[in-house]
Amino acid sequence: MSTMTVQSPDSTSEPRPDHAERTNPENGEAGFVASDRLIANLQKVVVDLIELHLQAKQAHWNVVGTGFRSIHLHLDEIADEARAFSDTIAERMRALQATPDGRSDTVAATTTLHIYPAGEQSTADTAGLMARRLDRVVHTLRSVHDAVDAEDPTSADILHTIIEALDKHAWMISAETRTPISFI
């Protein structure tokens, strides 16, 4: 695990982990201890969920146009669920004797989500931007799922719940601007 040294306000150096790590064994809880691979996989999920929460709030504050109220309220639902899901994953990591890293610099450096554009965005653009971000987070969840399930089916069950909820949000928000299929 890599660490970097930072200057603290009192001018002493202290090691600072770049990402999630284990708890101190002498302070660890009894029970199942996650492998480095499981920790890394859950860390990937937690940072994408934190970033999704932040981007949904950014979109919520800056969406404009036709259907504003509906998408504005939906973005708050997405933000609230992403925040709650990140908390659930981070607390699961703690139960597995790992320390999640949700610091802003870690999230910015390791998320798989693209940067959300600044300024006002139309409702149509917002729907597309958020649908792609929801799909991206679901992709992250699916990409780690099998490895998580092999080691910890309980954590995989949590991932299932999150995938189901985010898939539904992606479908609903993309339907905001979809053109119906016509059968002639």
C-alpha positions as CSV (number, residue, x, y, z in Angstrom):
1,M,0.0,0.0,0.0
2,S,1.5,3.3,-0.9
3,T,1.5,6.3,1.4
4,M,2.5,9.9,1.0
5,T,3.7,12.3,3.6
6,V,1.9,15.6,4.1
7,Q,2.7,18.5,6.3
8,S,0.2,18.9,9.1
9,P,-0.6,22.3,10.5
10,D,1.8,21.8,13.4
11,S,4.6,21.2,10.8
12,T,5.1,17.5,11.7
13,S,4.9,14.9,9.0
14,E,2.3,12.1,9.1
15,P,1.7,9.3,6.7
16,R,-1.5,9.5,4.8
17,P,-2.9,6.5,2.9
18,D,-3.7,7.0,-0.8
19,H,-6.8,4.7,-0.5
20,A,-8.6,2.2,1.7
21,E,-6.6,0.1,4.0
22,R,-7.0,-2.3,6.9
23,T,-7.7,-1.4,10.5
24,N,-5.0,-1.8,13.1
25,P,-5.0,-5.5,14.0
26,E,-4.8,-4.8,17.7
27,N,-8.0,-2.7,17.4
28,G,-9.8,-4.9,14.9
29,E,-13.1,-6.5,15.5
30,A,-13.5,-10.3,15.6
31,G,-14.8,-12.1,12.6
32,F,-14.3,-12.1,8.9
33,V,-11.4,-10.1,7.6
34,A,-11.5,-8.9,4.0
35,S,-8.7,-9.6,1.6
36,D,-6.9,-6.8,-0.1
37,R,-8.8,-7.6,-3.3
38,L,-12.2,-7.3,-1.6
39,I,-11.2,-4.1,0.1
40,A,-10.0,-2.6,-3.3
41,N,-13.2,-3.7,-5.0
42,L,-15.5,-2.2,-2.4
43,Q,-13.3,1.0,-2.4
44,K,-14.0,1.3,-6.2
45,V,-17.7,1.2,-5.5
46,V,-17.6,3.7,-2.6
47,V,-15.8,6.3,-4.6
48,D,-18.1,6.0,-7.6
49,L,-21.1,6.3,-5.3
50,I,-19.7,9.4,-3.6
51,E,-19.0,11.0,-6.9
52,L,-22.5,10.1,-8.2
53,H,-24.0,11.8,-5.1
54,L,-22.0,14.9,-5.8
55,Q,-22.7,15.0,-9.5
56,A,-26.4,14.4,-8.9
57,K,-26.5,17.5,-6.6
58,Q,-24.6,19.5,-9.2
59,A,-27.1,18.6,-11.8
60,H,-30.0,19.2,-9.4
61,W,-28.9,22.8,-8.7
62,N,-28.2,23.6,-12.4
63,V,-30.9,21.9,-14.4
64,V,-33.2,24.2,-16.5
65,G,-35.9,23.8,-19.1
66,T,-39.0,21.9,-19.9
67,G,-39.9,19.3,-17.3
68,F,-37.7,21.1,-14.7
69,R,-39.6,20.1,-11.6
70,S,-39.8,16.4,-12.4
71,I,-36.1,16.0,-13.2
72,H,-35.1,18.4,-10.4
73,L,-36.9,16.2,-7.8
74,H,-35.6,13.0,-9.4
75,L,-32.0,14.2,-9.2
76,D,-32.5,14.7,-5.4
77,E,-33.7,11.1,-5.1
78,I,-30.6,9.9,-7.0
79,A,-28.3,12.0,-4.8
80,D,-29.9,10.8,-1.6
81,E,-29.8,7.1,-2.6
82,A,-26.2,7.4,-3.8
83,R,-25.1,9.0,-0.5
84,A,-26.9,6.4,1.5
85,F,-25.5,3.6,-0.6
86,S,-21.9,5.0,-0.2
87,D,-22.5,5.0,3.5
88,T,-23.7,1.4,3.4
89,I,-20.7,0.2,1.5
90,A,-18.3,2.2,3.7
91,E,-19.8,0.8,6.8
92,R,-19.7,-2.7,5.3
93,M,-15.9,-2.1,4.8
94,R,-15.5,-1.2,8.4
95,A,-17.3,-4.3,9.5
96,L,-14.8,-6.2,7.3
97,Q,-11.9,-4.5,9.2
98,A,-11.1,-2.1,6.3
99,T,-10.9,1.7,6.4
100,P,-12.8,3.2,3.4
101,D,-11.3,6.4,1.9
102,G,-13.9,8.9,0.9
103,R,-11.7,12.0,1.0
104,S,-12.4,14.4,-1.9
105,D,-8.9,14.0,-3.3
106,T,-9.2,10.2,-3.4
107,V,-12.6,10.4,-4.9
108,A,-11.5,12.8,-7.6
109,A,-8.4,10.7,-8.4
110,T,-10.0,7.3,-8.5
111,T,-13.7,7.6,-9.7
112,T,-14.6,6.2,-13.0
113,L,-17.2,9.0,-13.7
114,H,-16.4,11.8,-16.1
115,I,-16.3,15.3,-14.7
116,Y,-19.8,16.9,-14.7
117,P,-20.0,20.0,-16.9
118,A,-20.2,23.4,-15.1
119,G,-23.1,25.8,-15.4
120,E,-26.7,25.3,-16.4
121,Q,-27.7,22.3,-18.3
122,S,-30.9,21.7,-20.2
123,T,-33.3,19.0,-18.8
124,A,-32.6,16.9,-21.9
125,D,-28.8,17.2,-21.6
126,T,-29.1,16.6,-17.8
127,A,-31.1,13.4,-18.4
128,G,-28.5,12.1,-20.8
129,L,-25.6,13.1,-18.6
130,M,-27.1,11.4,-15.5
131,A,-28.2,8.3,-17.3
132,R,-24.6,7.8,-18.5
133,R,-23.3,8.3,-15.0
134,L,-25.8,5.9,-13.5
135,D,-24.8,3.3,-16.2
136,R,-21.1,3.9,-15.4
137,V,-21.6,3.3,-11.6
138,V,-23.6,0.1,-12.4
139,H,-20.8,-1.0,-14.7
140,T,-18.3,-0.6,-11.8
141,L,-20.7,-2.6,-9.5
142,R,-21.0,-5.3,-12.1
143,S,-17.3,-5.4,-12.8
144,V,-16.4,-6.2,-9.1
145,H,-19.5,-8.3,-8.3
146,D,-18.2,-11.8,-9.1
147,A,-15.0,-11.3,-7.2
148,V,-16.9,-9.8,-4.2
149,D,-19.4,-12.7,-4.3
150,A,-16.6,-15.3,-4.4
151,E,-15.2,-14.0,-1.1
152,D,-18.2,-12.4,0.6
153,P,-21.7,-13.2,-0.5
154,T,-23.2,-10.7,2.0
155,S,-21.4,-7.8,0.4
156,A,-22.5,-9.1,-3.0
157,D,-26.1,-9.0,-1.8
158,I,-25.6,-5.3,-1.0
159,L,-24.3,-4.7,-4.5
160,H,-27.4,-6.4,-5.9
161,T,-29.6,-4.0,-4.1
162,I,-27.6,-1.0,-5.4
163,I,-27.5,-2.3,-9.0
164,E,-31.3,-2.7,-9.0
165,A,-31.9,0.8,-7.7
166,L,-29.5,2.5,-10.0
167,D,-30.7,0.6,-13.0
168,K,-34.2,1.8,-12.3
169,H,-33.0,5.4,-11.9
170,A,-31.1,5.1,-15.2
171,W,-34.3,3.8,-17.0
172,M,-36.5,6.5,-15.4
173,I,-34.2,9.5,-16.1
174,S,-33.5,8.4,-19.6
175,A,-37.2,8.1,-20.3
176,E,-37.5,11.8,-19.6
177,T,-36.3,12.5,-23.2
178,R,-36.9,9.3,-25.0
179,T,-38.9,9.1,-28.2
180,P,-41.5,6.3,-28.2
181,I,-41.0,3.4,-30.5
182,S,-43.8,3.4,-33.0
183,F,-45.2,0.1,-34.3
184,I,-46.7,0.5,-37.7
